Structures are given as C-alpha cells and as structure tokens.
Amino acid sequence: MVAGASALCTPTSDASPPALSDISVTARPDGTAEVTWSTNESAASTLVVDGVDWPADLDGRQHTAVVTGLRPLSTHGFHVR
C-alpha cells in the first residue's frame, strides 16, 4: 500500500431477509388504518394493501404505515415486503 493511503474492507452481503414480528392493525371508521410491525434488523419496508404500495419508514426496526381511502366495513388483504 502507498504511504498515506487507507484500506477499505467491504462487508459480505446479507442473503437473508429481515424477520417480521408484532404486526398490528388499527382500523378506524373514517376509512384509514395504521399498520405497525417490527423487523429483527434495520430494513426498508413497504406495506401492500389490495395491490397498492404504502411506504413505511425508510430504515429502522420499528415500522408504521398509514393507509387512507379504505371502505368502512370491508375486508382488505395486506402483506409487508
């Protein structure tokens, strides 16, 4: 190495996705819902409701997404990715 130069070591890639836990939904009569969940490592997450993406926190282990425009008294499918 040249005098005054610094070394850089890159980490190995993380091949396993973060594990989800503590998923909670608070539905409100005004057609909104708040969905919260945790991951076991910092991760960007997106909530998908009826095929529509709802962004959550960009990074961290605790995540929240607020969904609007839901029909009251209706069932809506969702998943986190």
Buried (B, 14 or more C-beta within 10 A) or exposed (E): EEEEEEEEEEEEEEEEEBEBEEBEEEBEEEEEBEBBBBBEEEBBBEBBBEEEEBEBBEEBBEBBBBBEEBEEEEEEEBEBE
